[in-house]
Amino acid sequence: MTQSPPSGPNASDREQLGHEVEQARHELGRTVEALAAKADVKARAADRAAELKEQVGTRVSELSDDVRAAAHVVQEKLPAPPAPVRDMAGRGARSAREHSTLLFAAAGAGVAGWLLLRRRDRRRS
């Protein structure tokens, strides 16, 4: 059974009412979708985490650039150490690497001597 198209004075009212009902259905559908999106806490948390991760990455990049620029400025302002000082530091480092066993033994003896002196002082007091 098919209905015949509305006619008469109520026809425009029925069409307008049908249009309003259709519009209300669309609005209700959008409202339900919005509420469902708000209720999806896991998805919202994942979205927020992604936003924060992007913000942190951007900030880290900016800070890295700032640090590099500051290091460059400091490097330009510091005078280069004289060659004899560089050579002496290099020789000292090489000597320490070559004689590391002797250095550790000397350090151990120094610590042991300090502990013995400390122990002696405690007994006296």
Beta strands, then each sheet from edge to edge (+ up, - down):
end
